[in-house]
Amino acid sequence: MSENRRVRYYSDFSQDFVESKEQNTKLPEDYRYVRDGFFQRLRSAFTYGCALLFGVFFCPFHLHTKYVNRKAFKAVKGQGAFIYANHTQPVGDVVLPAFACFPRRIYTIVSPANLCIPFIGKQLPYLGALPIADTVGGMKEFQRALEKRIGDKKIVTVYPEAHVWEYCTMIRPYSDSSFKYPVKFKVPCFCMTVTYQKSKLFRRPRTTVFVDGPFYPDESLSVRDQTKDLHRRVSECMKSRNKESNYDFIRYEKQG
């Protein structure tokens, strides 16, 4: 491995390495999650199409991406579902799940801070971003938006690690809170594990994306235990797939 490889030091797993000036942005009370007017749908289709076109070049030529087991999504054709993925690419994480389940449309749960990214932030609602609210009224609207997208048989992407650690080759610990969504809506979920391998041709590593699932909630358990069970199964699968990473383009080391 290169001696010039960058090293990033962290104090805990909630540390942000990609921050904006509006990191603590909160959603306005009247934020509209569902924008289904004719011109809004037209803008959404155009914006999503542009993102896919960008990904056609970005994924193979910058990330050197290879997918394994994309066919797994065929098992839930005609159903809504969730994808849980490790969060390792500031830009790539917008398009990697979109190509994983193409031609199905994805929506993605994001932090409100993403909406303040210059230029791109204003496009995110039309790309399918679902920012998490922090008020009771806002959470009700957020839940209604999730219900609609799952009801429309779309796929919702979740990054349970919450913070982007670029090219990180470990699965960071994450809570089971987001696993209540498949349980609530009685739909399956998948895990998408992004791994990195040393390239013989390029400075940046090859990116291999593994898709696993579907994982179904075990309805013989209580709601709380279903959530814990899904979290355990997905986490174990991601950690197993992550063993395919063999190159730290950026190394993360614990301080102290």
PyMOL commands that set and color helices and strands:
alter all, ss='L'
color gray80, all
select helices_A, chain A and resi 38-61+70-76+92-100+112-116+120-127+136-151+177-185+223-244
alter helices_A, ss='H'
color red, helices_A
select strands_A, chain A and resi 6-10+65-68+81-85+106-110+129-131+155-158+189-197+206-215+250-254
alter strands_A, ss='S'
color yellow, strands_A
deselect
rebuild
show_as cartoon
